[in-house]
Amino acid sequence: MYESDLTHTNQTLEEKLHKLFTLNRHKAIDLSFRPPFLNLLTAFGEPQAHLPPIIHIAGTNGKGSTLAFMRAILERAGKSVHVYTSPHLKRFNERIVLAGEEIGDRALEGLIDEALALNAGGEVTFFEVTTAMAMAAFSRTAADYCLLETGMGGRLDCTNIVEAPLVCLINSISYDHTEYLGESIVEIAAEKAGIMKAGVPCVLGAQDDMECVLEVVEARADALGAPLYVFGRDWDFKPVEGGGFVFCFRDYSCTLPAPALVGAHQVCNSALALAGLFAANIAQKLPESALAYGVENAQWPARMEQIAVNSQLEVWFDGGHNVHAAKAIASQLQTRRSVDDKPLSVIFAMKDDKDYEGYLNIILPYVDNLIYIPLIGVGGCVDVETVRELSSVYEGITFESAENIQAALKVVEREGTDCRVLICGSLYLADQIR
């Protein structure tokens, strides 16, 4: 979390967000249910015990997209839905969706004032206080369902304070935040599987290392007596000619359209969303038309999203920042290259605590021109010379640097407009796009 995340068109609200941000600014991340967080929840009246039926999702990648598919399906079926996600792209309000609508500025201001008063100087972190605020807001507004995305981990993530969700989902697990979650897939999977609850069904998504992850998740499911639905065993999907896919959950199957969200991985995310709804015994009560509509119309920005930064160029943005995200991008780039031979210019920036080398080595084979830019207002970015050196290993790649996205696009324009542009490496790049 950085101060650039607090930018808001409402100046008063921006000032209040800064107050939240400075509450415990310099505390190291501590994955635990700390007393200040528990005290704040108590002061709010234990809102986590008064939420609508909960769907809880963890994983390294695809959490937000999966929730977006679920939300679109449920809302098409006439259900009202709360959604809690992080981080936001453009403004904080995106994190708290109340019965289908982003929380309004006035309501958010009041909630911040209330949180600051109730906290009474307690040493809560920004994520702790915003999670408590979201749960308070959700507990006070009627809705049919509440969709919760974990922040970083699972076992000791703030959202895991809820006790009895309808269903838990675990999306793909890969290496990220290893300094907090563990150095191995086994350790990371154990943290993510911490959202599982006794007797509560859990749906496991597709994994790069299914054998390893399944061993961890299955052991926890057995210990908790939690029904487990595993990709490739209990549910599955298969592409069909002409687009779309066949979804299967045990004895049920149906043919659905291709997702609006771009990339083969989004078919996987939409299928996981469906499996979660079936495991919770929700989808069985919905019209199949709602399932199809939700898959085809769900929106989740910054995931291979085509954007209108410059009408003369085909410009895409993907905010993924780990190796798994790079693999999804590379798959899409390969698909695009099979359709046409447009050269690819990549505008790249990334935090230096990410695996930037692994990320770049996956996408650079598809790149013709790499343009480095810094992340603005964030700090701790991989430097230009490091990126230059990594790209020099690949023949045929031209390397340049620019001050920001707009300057980088001018570099691309000098080479002509008949090309494809990908802005990638960090969600923080969204600040330069808007």
C-alpha distance (Angstrom), angle and dihedral (degrees) to the residues before:
residue distance angle dihedral
M1 . . .
Y2 3.81 . .
E3 3.78 135.9 .
S4 3.79 89.1 -106.9
D5 3.83 86.3 68.0
L6 3.79 89.7 64.4
T7 3.80 97.6 62.5
H8 3.81 110.7 126.0
T9 3.79 136.4 170.1
N10 3.81 87.8 -132.1
Q11 3.81 104.0 74.7
T12 3.81 94.4 -162.2
L13 3.78 90.9 51.4
E14 3.80 91.3 47.4
E15 3.79 89.7 54.9
K16 3.80 90.9 50.4
L17 3.81 91.3 49.4
H18 3.81 88.2 53.4
K19 3.81 88.5 54.8
L20 3.80 89.7 55.6
F21 3.78 90.7 45.7
T22 3.81 93.3 54.8
L23 3.82 96.0 48.3
N24 3.79 94.3 96.4
R25 3.77 100.9 -5.8
H26 3.78 100.5 157.2
K27 3.80 100.6 41.5
A28 3.79 113.9 120.7
I29 3.80 115.0 -119.8
D30 3.80 108.9 -85.9
L31 3.78 115.8 -172.8
S32 3.78 99.5 -149.7
F33 3.78 141.2 95.7
R34 3.78 94.2 -96.5
P35 3.82 121.5 -161.4
P36 3.85 94.0 -115.0
F37 3.83 89.8 57.3
L38 3.81 92.8 45.5
N39 3.81 90.4 47.0
L40 3.80 91.3 52.6
L41 3.81 91.5 50.5
T42 3.80 89.2 50.6
A43 3.80 90.4 50.5
F44 3.82 89.0 51.2
G45 3.82 89.1 53.4
E46 3.84 98.9 -100.7
P47 3.83 94.0 -71.3
Q48 3.81 92.0 179.1
A49 3.82 87.3 72.4
H50 3.80 92.8 54.6
L51 3.80 104.2 52.0
P52 3.81 127.3 122.9
P53 3.83 115.4 -102.6
I54 3.80 106.6 -51.5
I55 3.79 133.3 -134.7
H56 3.81 109.7 -168.0
I57 3.81 124.3 -164.8
A58 3.80 133.7 -171.6
G59 3.79 133.7 171.9
T60 3.79 140.2 113.1
N61 3.80 96.9 -99.1
G62 3.79 138.8 18.8
K63 3.82 99.3 26.1
G64 3.79 95.6 123.9
S65 3.80 94.4 44.1
T66 3.80 91.4 49.2
L67 3.80 91.5 51.5
A68 3.81 89.4 47.3
F69 3.82 90.2 56.8
M70 3.81 91.0 47.4
R71 3.78 92.1 48.7
A72 3.82 93.0 49.1
I73 3.81 92.0 49.9
L74 3.80 94.7 46.8
E75 3.80 94.8 45.0
R76 3.80 91.4 48.5
A77 3.80 86.9 55.2
G78 3.80 89.7 54.8
K79 3.80 97.8 -101.2
S80 3.79 123.8 138.5
V81 3.80 115.0 -130.1
H82 3.80 137.4 -164.2
V83 3.82 115.0 -154.5
Y84 3.81 130.6 -167.4
T85 3.81 117.3 -171.4
S86 3.79 138.8 153.6
P87 2.92 148.0 -112.9
H88 3.80 107.7 24.3
L89 3.79 123.7 -139.7
K90 3.78 105.5 -147.9
R91 3.79 110.2 -0.5
F92 3.78 137.6 9.4
N93 3.83 94.0 -116.0
E94 3.82 89.0 76.0
R95 3.81 90.1 73.1
I96 3.81 94.7 65.1
V97 3.80 117.3 50.7
L98 3.81 113.0 -179.6
A99 3.80 115.0 -158.2
G100 3.79 90.9 -31.0
E101 3.82 99.4 -39.9
E102 3.79 130.0 94.0
I103 3.78 110.0 -112.4
G104 3.80 109.8 -92.5
D105 3.79 123.5 -116.9
R106 3.79 94.7 -111.8
A107 3.81 93.4 48.5
L108 3.80 90.7 46.7
E109 3.81 92.2 50.0
G110 3.79 90.4 51.7
L111 3.79 91.4 47.8
I112 3.81 91.9 51.5
D113 3.81 91.3 49.3
E114 3.79 89.8 49.8
A115 3.80 92.9 47.8
L116 3.81 92.7 49.7
A117 3.81 91.3 49.4
L118 3.80 94.7 46.1
N119 3.78 92.7 44.5
A120 3.80 89.8 57.9
G121 3.79 94.2 -165.2
G122 3.79 96.9 -43.4
E123 3.81 116.1 158.4
V124 3.80 97.9 -111.7
T125 3.78 121.1 155.1
F126 3.79 123.0 -125.4
F127 3.81 93.1 -104.2
E128 3.80 91.9 47.3
V129 3.79 94.3 52.4
T130 3.80 94.2 43.3
T131 3.81 91.0 49.6
A132 3.79 90.7 50.4
M133 3.81 89.8 48.4
A134 3.80 92.0 50.5
M135 3.78 92.6 50.0
A136 3.79 91.0 48.0
A137 3.81 90.5 51.7
F138 3.81 92.1 46.3
S139 3.81 92.1 49.7
R140 3.82 91.4 54.9
T141 3.79 98.6 48.0
A142 3.79 122.9 66.3
A143 3.80 117.1 -121.0
D144 3.77 138.5 151.9
Y145 3.81 96.5 -127.7
C146 3.80 141.0 12.4
L147 3.81 119.3 -148.1
L148 3.81 114.6 -159.2
E149 3.80 125.6 -169.7
T150 3.79 117.8 -162.4
G151 3.77 117.1 -124.0
M152 3.78 108.5 -138.6
G153 3.78 111.5 -27.4
G154 3.76 131.6 3.0
R155 3.80 116.0 -134.4
L156 3.80 95.2 61.6
D157 3.80 98.9 16.7
C158 3.80 113.0 131.8
T159 3.81 91.7 -117.6
N160 3.81 89.9 58.8
I161 3.78 89.0 75.7
V162 3.82 86.5 93.2
E163 3.79 111.5 100.0
A164 3.79 110.1 -160.7
P165 3.82 117.1 27.1
L166 3.78 121.0 174.9
V167 3.79 91.4 -122.6
C168 3.81 139.9 -10.3
L169 3.79 124.3 -141.1
I170 3.79 127.4 -161.3
N171 3.79 113.6 -164.0
S172 3.80 126.2 -167.4
I173 3.80 115.7 -38.3
S174 3.79 123.1 -148.2
Y175 3.79 140.5 145.1
D176 3.79 114.0 -57.0
H177 3.82 133.2 125.2
T178 3.79 87.2 13.5
E179 3.80 91.5 163.0
Y180 3.81 88.0 68.0
L181 3.81 105.4 25.8
G182 3.80 102.5 37.9
E183 3.78 140.4 -87.3
S184 3.81 97.6 -99.7
I185 3.79 134.9 58.6
V186 3.81 88.2 -119.2
E187 3.81 91.4 57.7
I188 3.79 93.8 43.9
A189 3.81 92.0 46.8
A190 3.81 90.1 51.6
E191 3.81 90.0 54.8
K192 3.81 93.2 47.4
A193 3.82 91.7 45.9
G194 3.79 87.9 57.0
I195 3.80 89.6 89.7
M196 3.82 89.9 69.2
K197 3.81 115.2 109.1
A198 3.79 134.7 -160.4
G199 3.79 111.1 -81.2
V200 3.82 93.2 -4.1
P201 3.82 115.6 125.4
C202 3.79 116.1 -116.3
V203 3.81 127.5 -160.6
L204 3.79 118.5 -153.2
G205 3.79 116.9 -154.1
A206 3.79 129.4 -147.3
Q207 3.82 113.7 -64.6
D208 3.79 135.8 -161.8
D209 3.81 86.6 -136.9
M210 3.80 101.9 29.7
E211 3.80 95.6 163.7
C212 3.78 92.9 55.5
V213 3.81 96.5 42.6
L214 3.80 94.1 42.6
E215 3.78 92.2 54.5
V216 3.81 90.4 56.7
V217 3.81 96.4 42.2
E218 3.79 94.4 43.2
A219 3.80 91.7 52.1
R220 3.80 90.7 52.8
A221 3.81 92.3 45.6
D222 3.80 90.0 52.9
A223 3.80 91.9 48.5
L224 3.81 91.7 50.5
G225 3.78 98.9 38.0
A226 3.80 87.6 -122.2
P227 3.83 118.0 157.8
L228 3.80 107.9 -119.8
Y229 3.81 125.4 -152.7
V230 3.79 111.7 -166.4
F231 3.80 128.2 -162.4
G232 3.79 110.7 -111.1
R233 3.78 92.3 18.4
D234 3.80 109.1 51.3
W235 3.78 99.9 12.5
D236 3.78 135.6 16.2
F237 3.79 145.8 158.0
K238 3.79 134.8 -142.3
P239 3.83 128.1 -165.2
V240 3.79 117.1 -117.0
E241 3.77 128.1 -147.4
G242 3.78 112.5 -89.6
G243 3.80 94.6 26.2
G244 3.75 134.8 -63.5
F245 3.78 127.9 72.1
V246 3.78 144.1 -115.9
F247 3.81 112.5 -113.5
C248 3.79 120.3 -156.1
F249 3.79 129.0 -169.7
R250 3.77 111.7 177.1
D251 3.83 104.5 -61.0
Y252 3.81 95.2 -10.0
S253 3.81 124.2 90.4
C254 3.78 137.2 167.7
T255 3.80 138.7 168.3
L256 3.79 115.3 -116.0
P257 3.82 134.9 -175.3
A258 3.78 124.1 -104.1
P259 3.81 113.6 -85.3
A260 3.78 119.4 -101.8
L261 3.80 87.4 -131.1
V262 3.79 109.2 88.5
G263 3.80 124.5 -115.2
A264 3.78 140.6 47.6
H265 3.81 89.4 -97.1
Q266 3.81 88.9 64.1
V267 3.80 89.8 61.2
C268 3.79 85.7 56.1
N269 3.82 91.7 48.4
S270 3.80 92.6 48.5
A271 3.82 90.8 49.0
L272 3.81 90.2 50.7
A273 3.81 89.2 51.7
L274 3.80 89.7 52.4
A275 3.80 92.3 46.8
G276 3.80 89.7 51.6
L277 3.78 91.7 52.2
F278 3.80 91.1 48.4
A279 3.80 93.0 47.0
A280 3.82 88.9 52.8
N281 3.82 89.7 50.1
I282 3.80 90.3 -119.1
A283 3.81 103.0 110.9
Q284 3.80 92.0 54.3
K285 3.80 87.7 67.3
L286 3.82 96.0 47.5
P287 3.80 127.5 86.1
E288 3.79 113.5 -103.8
S289 3.80 87.8 -125.2
A290 3.81 88.9 66.0
L291 3.80 90.5 53.7
A292 3.79 91.0 51.3
Y293 3.79 93.7 45.1
G294 3.79 93.4 49.8
V295 3.79 93.0 49.8
E296 3.80 92.9 47.5
N297 3.80 98.1 43.1
A298 3.81 108.9 33.2
Q299 3.79 113.9 126.6
W300 3.81 127.4 -153.6
P301 3.82 115.8 163.5
A302 3.81 126.3 -137.3
R303 3.80 97.3 29.5
M304 3.83 106.4 109.7
E305 3.78 86.6 -41.2
Q306 3.77 119.5 170.0
I307 3.78 107.6 -133.5
A308 3.81 134.7 -168.4
V309 3.79 99.3 -129.0
N310 3.78 91.6 130.1
S311 3.79 120.8 11.2
Q312 3.82 92.2 -151.4
L313 3.80 94.5 59.4
E314 3.79 134.4 58.4
V315 3.81 98.0 -122.3
W316 3.82 126.3 -176.0
F317 3.80 131.5 -176.5
D318 3.78 128.8 -156.4
G319 3.80 120.8 173.8
G320 3.81 97.1 -167.8
H321 3.79 112.5 129.2
N322 3.81 109.2 -174.0
V323 3.79 139.6 68.0
H324 3.79 94.0 -94.5
A325 3.81 89.8 54.9
A326 3.82 89.6 48.3
K327 3.81 90.4 54.4
A328 3.81 90.5 53.1
I329 3.81 90.2 49.0
A330 3.81 92.3 47.7
S331 3.80 90.8 51.7
Q332 3.78 90.0 53.6
L333 3.81 92.7 45.9
Q334 3.78 89.8 51.9
T335 3.79 89.9 51.6
R336 3.80 91.8 49.6
R337 3.79 91.4 48.5
S338 3.80 90.3 54.5
V339 3.82 88.9 56.5
D340 3.82 98.8 47.6
D341 3.78 141.2 -7.5
K342 3.80 98.6 -120.7
P343 3.81 111.0 150.4
L344 3.82 114.8 -114.3
S345 3.79 123.9 -130.0
V346 3.81 114.9 -169.6
I347 3.80 121.5 -158.5
F348 3.79 104.6 -159.6
A349 3.81 139.9 -171.4
M350 3.80 130.8 152.3
K351 3.78 142.2 170.5
D352 3.78 112.3 -100.0
D353 3.82 92.9 -127.6
K354 3.82 89.6 67.7
D355 3.81 127.2 84.3
Y356 3.80 92.8 -98.9
E357 3.80 92.5 160.4
G358 3.79 93.5 54.7
Y359 3.80 90.7 44.1
L360 3.80 95.2 50.7
N361 3.79 94.6 44.4
I362 3.80 88.7 59.9
I363 3.81 98.0 50.0
L364 3.83 102.6 30.5
P365 3.83 94.3 80.0
Y366 3.82 86.9 68.8
V367 3.83 96.9 44.8
D368 3.81 127.6 101.2
N369 3.79 98.8 175.0
L370 3.82 126.3 22.3
I371 3.80 119.3 -164.1
Y372 3.79 118.6 -170.7
I373 3.81 120.0 -149.9
P374 3.82 130.3 173.0
L375 3.79 124.4 -116.9
I376 3.78 106.9 -111.7
G377 3.80 120.3 -131.3
V378 3.79 94.4 -1.3
G379 3.80 109.8 85.3
G380 3.78 128.1 -161.6
C381 3.81 95.5 74.8
V382 3.78 127.4 158.2
D383 3.81 106.0 -98.0
V384 3.77 127.7 -115.5
E385 3.81 96.9 -113.8
T386 3.80 92.2 53.9
V387 3.79 91.2 53.2
R388 3.79 91.3 44.7
E389 3.81 90.7 53.6
L390 3.81 93.5 48.1
S391 3.80 91.7 50.9
S392 3.82 93.6 47.3
V393 3.80 90.4 72.5
Y394 3.81 90.1 68.4
E395 3.79 117.3 74.9
G396 3.77 118.7 -131.0
I397 3.80 97.8 24.5
T398 3.78 116.5 125.4
F399 3.80 114.6 -152.1
E400 3.79 128.4 -151.8
S401 3.79 137.7 155.0
A402 3.80 132.7 -140.7
E403 3.78 139.1 -176.4
N404 3.81 96.3 -115.5
I405 3.79 144.1 -21.1
Q406 3.80 95.5 -75.5
A407 3.80 91.6 52.3
A408 3.81 90.0 46.4
L409 3.81 90.9 52.9
K410 3.80 89.1 54.1
V411 3.79 88.1 54.9
V412 3.81 88.7 53.8
E413 3.81 92.1 47.7
R414 3.79 90.5 56.6
E415 3.80 87.7 64.2
G416 3.82 93.0 49.6
T417 3.79 134.6 -87.4
D418 3.80 101.0 -101.2
C419 3.79 95.2 94.1
R420 3.78 142.8 91.3
V421 3.80 120.9 -110.1
L422 3.80 125.8 -158.8
I423 3.80 120.6 -169.4
C424 3.79 107.1 -163.1
G425 3.79 151.4 144.7
S426 3.80 104.2 76.4
L427 3.78 142.8 32.2
Y428 3.80 86.8 -134.9
L429 3.80 87.8 74.8
A430 3.80 87.2 75.1
D431 3.81 87.7 78.8
Q432 3.82 89.8 63.7
I433 3.79 93.8 46.4
R434 3.78 100.6 54.4
